[in-house]
Amino acid sequence: GRRLAGCQGSKHCVDLISSLSDDVLIYILSSLDLSEAVRTSALSKRWRHVWSYLPDCYDFDASATWWWLGLKYGGNQYKFQVCKFVDYVNQVLSSSRAPNINRFRVHVPLDLNYRATVHTWVNFAMGKSVKELELNLSCYAGVCPGAPLWLDSFSRYALYPSVHTLVSLSLVAVCVNDCLLESILINFPNLERLTMRNIYCQHCDLKVVGDSLKLRYLEISHCKDLRKLEISAKHLVSIIFRGHKEVVKFSYVPVLHEASFSETYAIHLIHNFHYISGFSSQLTKLALAINVIQGIADYPIEFPHFGNLKQLELSFHDKFDKSLLIFT
């Protein structure tokens, strides 16, 4: 609350904090999370709109609420709380007066029924020169709660301020096809980090390809109905891929030095190390997360050249009594 100076029962109290400049008050509120900052609007008229100028306070995470695990998933009360959370986000955004924002993050389980609302949120962020954008529409299980939501092409934002400011984009539990991905890579030339997790690919091929890409970090995990992935990015230094037996083609990754592969794809890769032979000598770190080890040693493994490898991480999620000497 407000700190009053020289009160001691006097009627002539002086509120020294409220007399500070807007810049100072905004700096003070920047140390609070969003919900705490919004509550300061109840202190007085002076404080009513101060929080709305915050440039780095748009983090909406439903997983931190009591109902996330406390209510039956998909029940009427659960759906009611989701609607309340969506209304809360809308109210905050409609009150915002910040000319720019650094980060916009939302994590709430939404399906196709909320498509228009989600596009409103994206429009808001893109109009505020956002630097980091994260849309996570998954439930606690990490997947879409219903029919997955598909986004419009990001080409619609070609004239928005965020075209030049966006450096990090994360999409979770939405539909992503080749056209959408292409619109992202073309329209955000300064994008350095791209994450796509639990996405629905609609039986398409995805290409992370472009001579002018500045992409340095790429994560693609659990892509339903992904057929093929091609990567050609001359600045890429790190990749995380979790999948099955999708075809992953590394066309041109001259500075890639960290790679992580998980689940069925990791097992598939062990018997097909030639997939990464084009850059294996560059790697300084390789991580393999394997679900089932049974059968791995049944066939010969031909290791590529790992001349610069300094760190090898092996993790297993299965009970086994097999020797790991095959990796030495």
C-alpha positions as YAML, in Angstrom:
chain: A
units: angstrom
residues:
- id: 1
  name: GLY
  ca: [0.00, 0.00, 0.00]
- id: 2
  name: ARG
  ca: [0.97, 3.65, 0.15]
- id: 3
  name: ARG
  ca: [3.50, 4.83, 2.65]
- id: 4
  name: LEU
  ca: [2.39, 8.00, 4.44]
- id: 5
  name: ALA
  ca: [4.98, 10.27, 5.99]
- id: 6
  name: GLY
  ca: [4.50, 12.18, 9.23]
- id: 7
  name: CYS
  ca: [1.01, 10.89, 10.05]
- id: 8
  name: GLN
  ca: [1.05, 9.77, 13.68]
- id: 9
  name: GLY
  ca: [-2.65, 10.45, 13.94]
- id: 10
  name: SER
  ca: [-2.45, 13.81, 12.19]
- id: 11
  name: LYS
  ca: [-5.02, 14.76, 9.57]
- id: 12
  name: HIS
  ca: [-2.28, 16.34, 7.48]
- id: 13
  name: CYS
  ca: [-0.67, 13.23, 6.01]
- id: 14
  name: VAL
  ca: [1.70, 13.54, 3.09]
- id: 15
  name: ASP
  ca: [1.84, 10.71, 0.55]
- id: 16
  name: LEU
  ca: [5.44, 11.00, -0.62]
- id: 17
  name: ILE
  ca: [5.35, 7.99, -2.94]
- id: 18
  name: SER
  ca: [2.35, 9.21, -4.93]
- id: 19
  name: SER
  ca: [4.09, 12.53, -5.46]
- id: 20
  name: LEU
  ca: [6.89, 10.84, -7.38]
- id: 21
  name: SER
  ca: [7.05, 11.09, -11.16]
- id: 22
  name: ASP
  ca: [5.33, 8.55, -13.40]
- id: 23
  name: ASP
  ca: [8.68, 7.15, -14.51]
- id: 24
  name: VAL
  ca: [9.67, 6.40, -10.92]
- id: 25
  name: LEU
  ca: [6.30, 4.80, -10.10]
- id: 26
  name: ILE
  ca: [6.47, 2.66, -13.23]
- id: 27
  name: TYR
  ca: [9.96, 1.56, -12.21]
- id: 28
  name: ILE
  ca: [8.64, 0.57, -8.77]
- id: 29
  name: LEU
  ca: [5.76, -1.43, -10.24]
- id: 30
  name: SER
  ca: [8.06, -3.18, -12.69]
- id: 31
  name: SER
  ca: [9.31, -5.32, -9.80]
- id: 32
  name: LEU
  ca: [5.79, -6.75, -9.26]
- id: 33
  name: ASP
  ca: [4.01, -9.44, -11.22]
- id: 34
  name: LEU
  ca: [1.02, -8.49, -13.34]
- id: 35
  name: SER
  ca: [-1.76, -9.24, -10.83]
- id: 36
  name: GLU
  ca: [0.02, -7.32, -8.06]
- id: 37
  name: ALA
  ca: [0.65, -4.34, -10.32]
- id: 38
  name: VAL
  ca: [-3.00, -4.19, -11.41]
- id: 39
  name: ARG
  ca: [-4.16, -4.18, -7.78]
- id: 40
  name: THR
  ca: [-2.30, -0.92, -7.13]
- id: 41
  name: SER
  ca: [-4.95, 0.82, -9.24]
- id: 42
  name: ALA
  ca: [-7.22, 0.67, -6.17]
- id: 43
  name: LEU
  ca: [-4.90, 2.83, -4.04]
- id: 44
  name: SER
  ca: [-6.05, 6.19, -5.37]
- id: 45
  name: LYS
  ca: [-6.81, 8.12, -8.55]
- id: 46
  name: ARG
  ca: [-3.10, 8.85, -8.84]
- id: 47
  name: TRP
  ca: [-2.34, 5.14, -9.07]
- id: 48
  name: ARG
  ca: [-5.32, 4.08, -11.18]
- id: 49
  name: HIS
  ca: [-3.57, 3.90, -14.53]
- id: 50
  name: VAL
  ca: [0.11, 3.77, -13.61]
- id: 51
  name: TRP
  ca: [0.39, -0.01, -14.07]
- id: 52
  name: SER
  ca: [-1.05, 0.24, -17.59]
- id: 53
  name: TYR
  ca: [2.15, 1.89, -18.83]
- id: 54
  name: LEU
  ca: [4.36, -1.02, -17.81]
- id: 55
  name: PRO
  ca: [6.35, -2.30, -20.80]
- id: 56
  name: ASP
  ca: [7.22, -5.73, -19.42]
- id: 57
  name: CYS
  ca: [4.23, -6.97, -17.49]
- id: 58
  name: TYR
  ca: [2.10, -9.10, -19.80]
- id: 59
  name: ASP
  ca: [2.47, -12.62, -18.46]
- id: 60
  name: PHE
  ca: [-0.83, -14.49, -18.12]
- id: 61
  name: ASP
  ca: [-0.34, -17.99, -16.72]
- id: 62
  name: ALA
  ca: [-3.44, -19.97, -15.80]
- id: 63
  name: SER
  ca: [-1.30, -22.86, -14.56]
- id: 64
  name: ALA
  ca: [-0.55, -20.76, -11.47]
- id: 65
  name: THR
  ca: [-4.23, -20.55, -10.51]
- id: 66
  name: TRP
  ca: [-6.01, -22.70, -7.94]
- id: 67
  name: TRP
  ca: [-8.40, -24.25, -10.46]
- id: 68
  name: TRP
  ca: [-5.72, -25.53, -12.87]
- id: 69
  name: LEU
  ca: [-5.51, -28.87, -11.06]
- id: 70
  name: GLY
  ca: [-8.13, -28.26, -8.39]
- id: 71
  name: LEU
  ca: [-11.16, -28.69, -10.64]
- id: 72
  name: LYS
  ca: [-12.23, -31.56, -12.86]
- id: 73
  name: TYR
  ca: [-10.72, -31.01, -16.26]
- id: 74
  name: GLY
  ca: [-13.39, -30.16, -18.82]
- id: 75
  name: GLY
  ca: [-16.16, -29.79, -16.24]
- id: 76
  name: ASN
  ca: [-18.55, -26.84, -16.14]
- id: 77
  name: GLN
  ca: [-16.69, -25.15, -13.30]
- id: 78
  name: TYR
  ca: [-13.40, -25.62, -15.11]
- id: 79
  name: LYS
  ca: [-14.81, -24.05, -18.28]
- id: 80
  name: PHE
  ca: [-16.25, -21.20, -16.22]
- id: 81
  name: GLN
  ca: [-12.84, -20.45, -14.73]
- id: 82
  name: VAL
  ca: [-11.26, -20.51, -18.19]
- id: 83
  name: CYS
  ca: [-13.82, -17.93, -19.36]
- id: 84
  name: LYS
  ca: [-13.08, -15.77, -16.33]
- id: 85
  name: PHE
  ca: [-9.37, -15.94, -17.06]
- id: 86
  name: VAL
  ca: [-9.94, -14.96, -20.69]
- id: 87
  name: ASP
  ca: [-12.07, -12.00, -19.57]
- id: 88
  name: TYR
  ca: [-9.30, -10.95, -17.19]
- id: 89
  name: VAL
  ca: [-6.75, -10.97, -20.02]
- id: 90
  name: ASN
  ca: [-9.10, -8.94, -22.23]
- id: 91
  name: GLN
  ca: [-9.67, -6.36, -19.49]
- id: 92
  name: VAL
  ca: [-5.97, -5.90, -18.88]
- id: 93
  name: LEU
  ca: [-5.21, -5.50, -22.57]
- id: 94
  name: SER
  ca: [-8.04, -3.02, -23.10]
- id: 95
  name: SER
  ca: [-6.64, -0.91, -20.24]
- id: 96
  name: SER
  ca: [-3.06, -0.97, -21.47]
- id: 97
  name: ARG
  ca: [-1.47, 2.36, -22.34]
- id: 98
  name: ALA
  ca: [2.07, 1.13, -22.86]
- id: 99
  name: PRO
  ca: [3.41, 2.13, -26.29]
- id: 100
  name: ASN
  ca: [5.74, -0.89, -26.34]
- id: 101
  name: ILE
  ca: [5.99, -4.20, -24.49]
- id: 102
  name: ASN
  ca: [8.96, -6.48, -24.13]
- id: 103
  name: ARG
  ca: [7.17, -9.77, -23.58]
- id: 104
  name: PHE
  ca: [3.68, -11.15, -24.09]
- id: 105
  name: ARG
  ca: [3.04, -14.62, -22.70]
- id: 106
  name: VAL
  ca: [-0.23, -16.46, -22.21]
- id: 107
  name: HIS
  ca: [-0.75, -20.02, -20.97]
- id: 108
  name: VAL
  ca: [-4.38, -21.06, -20.80]
- id: 109
  name: PRO
  ca: [-6.16, -24.13, -22.27]
- id: 110
  name: LEU
  ca: [-8.09, -22.85, -25.29]
- id: 111
  name: ASP
  ca: [-9.46, -24.55, -28.37]
- id: 112
  name: LEU
  ca: [-10.90, -23.47, -31.71]
- id: 113
  name: ASN
  ca: [-13.85, -21.73, -30.02]
- id: 114
  name: TYR
  ca: [-11.48, -19.00, -28.82]
- id: 115
  name: ARG
  ca: [-9.81, -18.38, -32.16]
- id: 116
  name: ALA
  ca: [-11.04, -14.79, -32.52]
- id: 117
  name: THR
  ca: [-9.97, -13.96, -28.98]
- id: 118
  name: VAL
  ca: [-6.47, -15.35, -29.46]
- id: 119
  name: HIS
  ca: [-6.05, -13.36, -32.67]
- id: 120
  name: THR
  ca: [-7.03, -10.23, -30.74]
- id: 121
  name: TRP
  ca: [-4.24, -10.97, -28.27]
- id: 122
  name: VAL
  ca: [-1.71, -11.51, -31.05]
- id: 123
  name: ASN
  ca: [-2.81, -8.28, -32.73]
- id: 124
  name: PHE
  ca: [-2.29, -6.44, -29.45]
- id: 125
  name: ALA
  ca: [1.23, -7.79, -29.00]
- id: 126
  name: MET
  ca: [2.23, -7.15, -32.60]
- id: 127
  name: GLY
  ca: [1.04, -3.57, -32.37]
- id: 128
  name: LYS
  ca: [3.21, -2.97, -29.30]
- id: 129
  name: SER
  ca: [6.61, -3.81, -30.81]
- id: 130
  name: VAL
  ca: [6.76, -7.01, -28.77]
- id: 131
  name: LYS
  ca: [10.15, -8.72, -28.49]
- id: 132
  name: GLU
  ca: [9.06, -12.10, -27.10]
- id: 133
  name: LEU
  ca: [5.71, -13.75, -27.88]
- id: 134
  name: GLU
  ca: [4.54, -17.02, -26.36]
- id: 135
  name: LEU
  ca: [1.16, -18.64, -27.02]
- id: 136
  name: ASN
  ca: [0.65, -21.78, -24.96]
- id: 137
  name: LEU
  ca: [-2.91, -23.05, -25.34]
- id: 138
  name: SER
  ca: [-2.35, -26.45, -23.72]
- id: 139
  name: CYS
  ca: [-3.97, -27.94, -20.63]
- id: 140
  name: TYR
  ca: [-1.99, -29.47, -17.76]
- id: 141
  name: ALA
  ca: [-1.40, -32.57, -19.89]
- id: 142
  name: GLY
  ca: [0.45, -30.43, -22.44]
- id: 143
  name: VAL
  ca: [-2.04, -30.88, -25.28]
- id: 144
  name: CYS
  ca: [-4.91, -28.89, -26.74]
- id: 145
  name: PRO
  ca: [-8.11, -29.31, -24.67]
- id: 146
  name: GLY
  ca: [-10.32, -29.72, -27.75]
- id: 147
  name: ALA
  ca: [-10.22, -29.03, -31.47]
- id: 148
  name: PRO
  ca: [-6.86, -27.29, -32.00]
- id: 149
  name: LEU
  ca: [-6.84, -23.64, -32.91]
- id: 150
  name: TRP
  ca: [-5.29, -22.59, -36.20]
- id: 151
  name: LEU
  ca: [-3.72, -19.18, -36.61]
- id: 152
  name: ASP
  ca: [-3.93, -16.84, -39.56]
- id: 153
  name: SER
  ca: [-0.84, -16.25, -41.63]
- id: 154
  name: PHE
  ca: [1.63, -13.92, -39.93]
- id: 155
  name: SER
  ca: [1.87, -12.05, -43.24]
- id: 156
  name: ARG
  ca: [-0.97, -9.91, -41.97]
- id: 157
  name: TYR
  ca: [1.54, -8.29, -39.60]
- id: 158
  name: ALA
  ca: [3.96, -7.24, -42.35]
- id: 159
  name: LEU
  ca: [3.36, -3.55, -41.58]
- id: 160
  name: TYR
  ca: [3.25, -3.91, -37.78]
- id: 161
  name: PRO
  ca: [6.07, -2.54, -35.59]
- id: 162
  name: SER
  ca: [6.92, -6.02, -34.31]
- id: 163
  name: VAL
  ca: [8.23, -7.08, -37.71]
- id: 164
  name: HIS
  ca: [11.61, -5.69, -36.68]
- id: 165
  name: THR
  ca: [11.45, -6.23, -32.89]
- id: 166
  name: LEU
  ca: [10.31, -9.85, -32.50]
- id: 167
  name: VAL
  ca: [13.28, -12.05, -31.57]
- id: 168
  name: SER
  ca: [11.54, -14.97, -29.82]
- id: 169
  name: LEU
  ca: [8.35, -16.85, -30.75]
- id: 170
  name: SER
  ca: [6.86, -19.86, -28.98]
- id: 171
  name: LEU
  ca: [3.73, -21.70, -30.17]
- id: 172
  name: VAL
  ca: [2.28, -24.54, -28.10]
- id: 173
  name: ALA
  ca: [-0.84, -26.64, -28.84]
- id: 174
  name: VAL
  ca: [-1.89, -24.86, -32.03]
- id: 175
  name: CYS
  ca: [-2.07, -25.84, -35.70]
- id: 176
  name: VAL
  ca: [1.05, -25.07, -37.74]
- id: 177
  name: ASN
  ca: [1.32, -25.84, -41.44]
- id: 178
  name: ASP
  ca: [3.96, -25.02, -44.02]
- id: 179
  name: CYS
  ca: [2.31, -21.76, -45.07]
- id: 180
  name: LEU
  ca: [2.09, -20.46, -41.50]
- id: 181
  name: LEU
  ca: [5.71, -21.33, -40.76]
- id: 182
  name: GLU
  ca: [6.86, -19.69, -43.97]
- id: 183
  name: SER
  ca: [4.95, -16.51, -43.09]
- id: 184
  name: ILE
  ca: [6.74, -16.42, -39.73]
- id: 185
  name: LEU
  ca: [10.22, -16.84, -41.18]
- id: 186
  name: ILE
  ca: [9.66, -14.32, -43.98]
- id: 187
  name: ASN
  ca: [8.03, -11.56, -41.96]
- id: 188
  name: PHE
  ca: [10.25, -11.58, -38.86]
- id: 189
  name: PRO
  ca: [13.81, -11.23, -40.15]
- id: 190
  name: ASN
  ca: [15.30, -10.71, -36.67]
- id: 191
  name: LEU
  ca: [13.80, -13.85, -35.13]
- id: 192
  name: GLU
  ca: [16.49, -15.68, -33.16]
- id: 193
  name: ARG
  ca: [14.52, -18.25, -31.17]
- id: 194
  name: LEU
  ca: [11.61, -20.38, -32.42]
- id: 195
  name: THR
  ca: [9.77, -22.97, -30.35]
- id: 196
  name: MET
  ca: [6.93, -25.15, -31.62]
- id: 197
  name: ARG
  ca: [5.67, -27.73, -29.15]
- id: 198
  name: ASN
  ca: [2.67, -30.09, -29.23]
- id: 199
  name: ILE
  ca: [1.59, -28.66, -32.56]
- id: 200
  name: TYR
  ca: [-0.75, -30.10, -35.18]
- id: 201
  name: CYS
  ca: [0.87, -30.19, -38.62]
- id: 202
  name: GLN
  ca: [-2.05, -31.44, -40.72]
- id: 203
  name: HIS
  ca: [0.10, -34.01, -42.61]
- id: 204
  name: CYS
  ca: [2.44, -31.40, -44.04]
- id: 205
  name: ASP
  ca: [6.17, -30.87, -44.51]
- id: 206
  name: LEU
  ca: [7.82, -28.06, -42.55]
- id: 207
  name: LYS
  ca: [10.81, -26.08, -43.78]
- id: 208
  name: VAL
  ca: [12.98, -23.88, -41.60]
- id: 209
  name: VAL
  ca: [14.86, -22.51, -44.57]
- id: 210
  name: GLY
  ca: [16.13, -19.09, -45.58]
- id: 211
  name: ASP
  ca: [19.38, -17.39, -46.55]
- id: 212
  name: SER
  ca: [18.60, -14.33, -44.44]
- id: 213
  name: LEU
  ca: [17.46, -16.18, -41.31]
- id: 214
  name: LYS
  ca: [19.02, -15.02, -38.04]
- id: 215
  name: LEU
  ca: [17.58, -18.02, -36.20]
- id: 216
  name: ARG
  ca: [19.96, -19.34, -33.53]
- id: 217
  name: TYR
  ca: [17.78, -21.59, -31.35]
- id: 218
  name: LEU
  ca: [15.15, -24.00, -32.64]
- id: 219
  name: GLU
  ca: [12.90, -26.39, -30.71]
- id: 220
  name: ILE
  ca: [10.36, -28.62, -32.43]
- id: 221
  name: SER
  ca: [8.65, -31.13, -30.16]
- id: 222
  name: HIS
  ca: [5.75, -33.55, -30.47]
- id: 223
  name: CYS
  ca: [4.46, -32.52, -33.88]
- id: 224
  name: LYS
  ca: [1.36, -34.51, -34.69]
- id: 225
  name: ASP
  ca: [1.16, -35.59, -38.34]
- id: 226
  name: LEU
  ca: [4.49, -34.05, -39.33]
- id: 227
  name: ARG
  ca: [5.85, -35.86, -42.37]
- id: 228
  name: LYS
  ca: [9.18, -34.18, -43.02]
- id: 229
  name: LEU
  ca: [11.29, -31.40, -41.55]
- id: 230
  name: GLU
  ca: [14.03, -29.59, -43.46]
- id: 231
  name: ILE
  ca: [16.44, -27.19, -41.78]
- id: 232
  name: SER
  ca: [18.77, -24.76, -43.51]
- id: 233
  name: ALA
  ca: [19.85, -21.93, -41.22]
- id: 234
  name: LYS
  ca: [23.39, -20.62, -41.31]
- id: 235
  name: HIS
  ca: [23.25, -19.03, -37.84]
- id: 236
  name: LEU
  ca: [21.62, -21.96, -36.01]
- id: 237
  name: VAL
  ca: [23.67, -23.01, -32.97]
- id: 238
  name: SER
  ca: [21.20, -25.21, -31.05]
- id: 239
  name: ILE
  ca: [18.37, -27.58, -31.92]
- id: 240
  name: ILE
  ca: [15.96, -29.61, -29.81]
- id: 241
  name: PHE
  ca: [13.82, -32.19, -31.60]
- id: 242
  name: ARG
  ca: [11.39, -34.57, -29.94]
- id: 243
  name: GLY
  ca: [9.55, -36.87, -32.26]
- id: 244
  name: HIS
  ca: [9.10, -40.27, -33.82]
- id: 245
  name: LYS
  ca: [10.40, -41.44, -37.19]
- id: 246
  name: GLU
  ca: [9.87, -38.25, -39.12]
- id: 247
  name: VAL
  ca: [12.38, -37.45, -41.83]
- id: 248
  name: VAL
  ca: [14.60, -34.62, -40.59]
- id: 249
  name: LYS
  ca: [16.95, -33.19, -43.21]
- id: 250
  name: PHE
  ca: [19.76, -30.87, -42.16]
- id: 251
  name: SER
  ca: [20.60, -29.13, -45.41]
- id: 252
  name: TYR
  ca: [22.89, -26.38, -44.14]
- id: 253
  name: VAL
  ca: [23.80, -25.79, -40.48]
- id: 254
  name: PRO
  ca: [27.45, -24.65, -40.53]
- id: 255
  name: VAL
  ca: [27.64, -23.42, -36.91]
- id: 256
  name: LEU
  ca: [25.34, -25.89, -35.17]
- id: 257
  name: HIS
  ca: [27.15, -27.20, -32.08]
- id: 258
  name: GLU
  ca: [24.41, -28.32, -29.67]
- id: 259
  name: ALA
  ca: [21.77, -30.93, -30.50]
- id: 260
  name: SER
  ca: [19.16, -32.76, -28.46]
- id: 261
  name: PHE
  ca: [17.00, -35.60, -29.77]
- id: 262
  name: SER
  ca: [14.33, -37.39, -27.76]
- id: 263
  name: GLU
  ca: [11.87, -40.28, -27.71]
- id: 264
  name: THR
  ca: [11.38, -42.60, -30.68]
- id: 265
  name: TYR
  ca: [13.36, -40.34, -32.98]
- id: 266
  name: ALA
  ca: [16.42, -40.69, -30.76]
- id: 267
  name: ILE
  ca: [16.27, -44.48, -31.13]
- id: 268
  name: HIS
  ca: [15.76, -44.12, -34.86]
- id: 269
  name: LEU
  ca: [18.75, -41.78, -35.04]
- id: 270
  name: ILE
  ca: [21.08, -44.18, -33.22]
- id: 271
  name: HIS
  ca: [20.67, -46.68, -36.05]
- id: 272
  name: ASN
  ca: [20.84, -43.94, -38.68]
- id: 273
  name: PHE
  ca: [23.60, -41.65, -37.48]
- id: 274
  name: HIS
  ca: [24.34, -40.76, -41.08]
- id: 275
  name: TYR
  ca: [21.42, -38.32, -40.77]
- id: 276
  name: ILE
  ca: [23.68, -36.01, -38.76]
- id: 277
  name: SER
  ca: [27.05, -36.93, -40.28]
- id: 278
  name: GLY
  ca: [27.08, -33.61, -42.13]
- id: 279
  name: PHE
  ca: [27.54, -31.67, -38.89]
- id: 280
  name: SER
  ca: [28.54, -34.29, -36.29]
- id: 281
  name: SER
  ca: [32.15, -33.08, -36.29]
- id: 282
  name: GLN
  ca: [30.92, -29.61, -35.24]
- id: 283
  name: LEU
  ca: [28.96, -30.78, -32.21]
- id: 284
  name: THR
  ca: [30.26, -29.94, -28.76]
- id: 285
  name: LYS
  ca: [27.14, -31.26, -27.01]
- id: 286
  name: LEU
  ca: [24.80, -34.12, -27.94]
- id: 287
  name: ALA
  ca: [21.84, -35.20, -25.82]
- id: 288
  name: LEU
  ca: [19.81, -38.36, -26.47]
- id: 289
  name: ALA
  ca: [16.69, -39.15, -24.43]
- id: 290
  name: ILE
  ca: [15.55, -42.71, -25.07]
- id: 291
  name: ASN
  ca: [12.23, -44.20, -24.02]
- id: 292
  name: VAL
  ca: [13.01, -47.88, -24.60]
- id: 293
  name: ILE
  ca: [16.52, -49.31, -24.77]
- id: 294
  name: GLN
  ca: [15.48, -52.83, -25.67]
- id: 295
  name: GLY
  ca: [16.61, -53.70, -29.17]
- id: 296
  name: ILE
  ca: [19.13, -50.88, -29.54]
- id: 297
  name: ALA
  ca: [22.11, -53.21, -29.25]
- id: 298
  name: ASP
  ca: [20.57, -55.84, -31.53]
- id: 299
  name: TYR
  ca: [21.94, -54.11, -34.62]
- id: 300
  name: PRO
  ca: [25.39, -52.65, -35.30]
- id: 301
  name: ILE
  ca: [25.77, -48.94, -34.67]
- id: 302
  name: GLU
  ca: [27.98, -46.89, -36.96]
- id: 303
  name: PHE
  ca: [29.01, -43.73, -35.19]
- id: 304
  name: PRO
  ca: [29.92, -40.66, -37.24]
- id: 305
  name: HIS
  ca: [32.92, -38.50, -36.44]
- id: 306
  name: PHE
  ca: [32.45, -36.52, -33.21]
- id: 307
  name: GLY
  ca: [35.82, -34.79, -33.20]
- id: 308
  name: ASN
  ca: [34.76, -31.79, -31.07]
- id: 309
  name: LEU
  ca: [32.23, -33.47, -28.77]
- id: 310
  name: LYS
  ca: [32.79, -32.45, -25.16]
- id: 311
  name: GLN
  ca: [29.49, -33.46, -23.59]
- id: 312
  name: LEU
  ca: [27.34, -36.53, -24.26]
- id: 313
  name: GLU
  ca: [24.08, -36.81, -22.31]
- id: 314
  name: LEU
  ca: [22.14, -40.07, -22.27]
- id: 315
  name: SER
  ca: [18.84, -40.38, -20.44]
- id: 316
  name: PHE
  ca: [16.53, -43.38, -20.29]
- id: 317
  name: HIS
  ca: [12.90, -43.62, -19.29]
- id: 318
  name: ASP
  ca: [12.60, -47.38, -19.12]
- id: 319
  name: LYS
  ca: [13.67, -50.21, -16.85]
- id: 320
  name: PHE
  ca: [16.56, -52.07, -18.39]
- id: 321
  name: ASP
  ca: [19.52, -54.27, -17.57]
- id: 322
  name: LYS
  ca: [21.48, -53.72, -20.75]
- id: 323
  name: SER
  ca: [25.04, -52.52, -21.03]
- id: 324
  name: LEU
  ca: [25.67, -48.97, -22.18]
- id: 325
  name: LEU
  ca: [29.07, -49.86, -23.63]
- id: 326
  name: ILE
  ca: [27.60, -49.50, -27.10]
- id: 327
  name: PHE
  ca: [27.86, -45.73, -26.61]
- id: 328
  name: THR
  ca: [31.55, -45.76, -25.75]
...
